[in-house]
Amino acid sequence: MTALLSLSGVTAYYGAIQALKGVDIEVNPGEIVTLIGANGAGKSTLMMAICGNPRARAGRITYDGQDITQLPTHEIMRRDIAQSPEGRRIFPRMSVYENLLMGAHRKAAAETAETMEQVFALFPRLRERRAQRGGTLSGGEQQMLAIGRALMSRPRLLLLDEPSLGLAPLVVRQIFGAIRELNRATGLTVLLVEQNAFQALRLAHRGYVLVNGAITMAGTGAELLARPEIRAAYLEGGH
């Protein structure tokens, strides 16, 4: 199978600090792939490097068979890629409905309405809150809105950066359940960056472990969950 997204030997820097050190990962069509690691390991940098900021200084990033390493961010994001960034970054003064519309750029009105119904079916709370300002939502509702906004562009690849950050366990299970259902029902390909290793590896088909900017381990979600070094580093002391 040809990978939908492939990173080969990718290095990236923030100023003089090397954040990624020759990273190789592949994400196949229809997969949920997770990248786990401690805070500061380079997970979010990798996600942003896929989008062209920071630019990969060495190595190659390909999407759907085409080299996107040197493309500007706006051109990368036009290629059926959507991102739900760390920290949600919704528009707090806009309503839920208006936030969702912001994700539907370049889509016909009928397609936008259909996709919005799909988002509301996935996250019924957003339908209840559709007229409410984004900034007045709970943290979990804001995360649902950030993911829903990303889905409005009907992407082939969804980049999810720390969707569970700061959320209660019940809300985390709801959001991860929605991601699983979306993948199962539509075949959406997902690259998930996550500190909650237990939930991420339960959800993912495959996973990679990132330590100090380098991939140290890879395998199926179940394989990584069973590794004693993974349990000791990321799972001990509760989930």
N, C-alpha and C positions, 0 to 999 in steps of 0.2 A: 504493500500500500504506500502511495506517495503521501508524504506529510503535507498537511495544510500549512503548518508553520514550522520553520526549522531555523535554529540558531546554531552556527558552526564557528567555534573559536572566537566568540564575541568577547571583546574587552571594552570597558567603558570607564570613564573617569568623571569625578566631580572635582573640578579644579586640578590639584596635583594628586588627589587621592584616587587610587585605582579601586573602583567599586566592583567590577566584574573582571574575572581572570580566565579568559579562554573558555567561556561557557558553551556547552553543546546540549541542546534539548530539541525534541521533536514532539509535535502535537498532530495526531492523525485526525482526519475528518470524523466527526461524531463522538470524539473522546472528551471526557473530562480529565484534564491533567492538572495536578496540583504541584506547587513549588512551596516546600516548607523550609523553615529555618528560623533561627533566633532573630530578635530585633537587631537591625544593623547588618544582617548577612548579605544584603544586596538584592533582596527580593523585589522591592518596589523599583529599584534602579533598573533591573532587568525588564520589568513591565514597561517602564517609561522608555527604555532603549528601543523596544519593539516599535513604539510610536515615534521614534526619532528624536527624543529629547530626554536625556543626553544622547548625542549621536554615538553610535558604535565607532570606536577608534580603530579597531581591527576586527577581522572576522566577517561573517556574512549572515544576513537575515533574509530568508526567503519566505514569501507568502503566496500560496496557490501557484507555486512553480516560478515566481518572478522575484528577482532580487529587489528588495525594498530598502536596503541598508542606507543608501544615500538620498532617499526620497524625503522631501519636506513633510512635516507632520500632517498637514491638511490633505496631502495626496494619499498618504498611508491610510488615513481614517476614511477616505472615500471608497476604500476597497472592501467594503462589507465587513469592516472591523469596528467594534464598539467597545468602549471602556467604561467601567464603573470604578472611579478612582478611589484611592484611600481617602477617608475623611468625607466621602459622599459628595460634597461640593454641589449641592443643589442650589437653585436660585431662591433664597429665603423669602423674598417679597412677592414672588409669583405663586399662584395657586398650584395645586397638584396638577390640574388639567393643563395649565400653561407650561409647567415644567416638562410634562410629557410631550407636549407639542414641540418643545425645543429639541427633543431628540429625533423628531420625524422629518428632519431636513430633507428636501428634494424628493419627498414622497407625495403621491397624489392624495387628494382629500379622502377618497373612498378607501384607499389602502391604509391611510392614517387612522381612520375611524375603526377599521377592522382590527388593526394591530392594538389600538387602545383597548378595545373590548377584550382582546387576548390578555393584555397586561392586567386589566381589572379582574379577569377570571383567575389569573395566577395570584394576584394580591387583592382580595376583596376589600381590604381595609382602604385601599387607595380610591376605590369607587365611592365609599362612604365619605371620604375626605376630599373629593375632587375639587370642591370650591374653596378649600381651606388653604391658607398660605403655608408654603413649604417650611418656613422657619418655625411654625408653631406645632409641627408634628413631633412625635416622640422620636428617639434615636432609631428604633426599629422601623418605624414608618418612613423616616427619611432614607434609610438604607433600601427599603422596598422601592421607594421613589427613584433613587439613583439607579437601581438595576432596571426598573421599568423604563426610565428615560433612555437607557442604553439599548433596550430591546426595541424601542420605537423605530429604530433605523433598520430593523430586520437584518441583523448581522449574521454572517456565517461563523464568525469567531467573536466570542465575548471574553474580554479581559476583565477579571474580577480581582480587585486589589483589597485585601483585608475586609471582606464583607461582614465578618463577625465582630469586628473591633468595637469594644465598649458596649456590647449588647448582652442582655440577659440570656441565659441558656435556652429558655423556651423560645425566644425570638430567633435565636441562632438556628434551632432545629427547624423552625418554620421556613426560614430563608433557604437553608440548605435543602430542605424538602422541595421547595419550589424550583431550585436549580436542577435537582435530580429529575423532577417531573418534566421540566422544560426540555432537558436533554433526551429523556425517554420518548416524549411525544413528538418532538420536532427534529431530533438529531443535531441540535445546536452544539457546536464545538466550543468548549470552555477551557480557558487557562486561568487557574485559580491560584492566587498568592495568598497565603494564610498562615497565621501564627497558631491557630487552633488545629494542631496536627491531628488530633484524634478525629474530629469531625471531617477535616479535609481528606484524610486518607480513607475514611469510611465512604466518602462520597465519590472519590476519584477512581477512574479505571487504572491510571498510572500516576506515579509521583517521582519527584526529584528532591533531593536534600541539598540545600545551598548553605555552605559554611565559608564565611570570610570571602565571598565573591566567587567561589569555585564549587562545582557540583561534586559531591563526595559519595553519593549513593543514588541508585535509581531502581525502580521495580514497580510491580503492581501495588495498588493501595494495600491489599491484603498482605503481600510480602513485606512491605515496609512496616506495617503495623505489628507484624510478628517479630521483627528484628529487635533483639534485646538492647542494642545500642540506641535505637530510635526510642524505645520505651523509656530508657534511662534518661535520655537527653530531653525528650519532649512530652512524655506522657506520665511520668511518675508524679505522684502527688495529686492525682485527680485529673479530670477532663475539663 
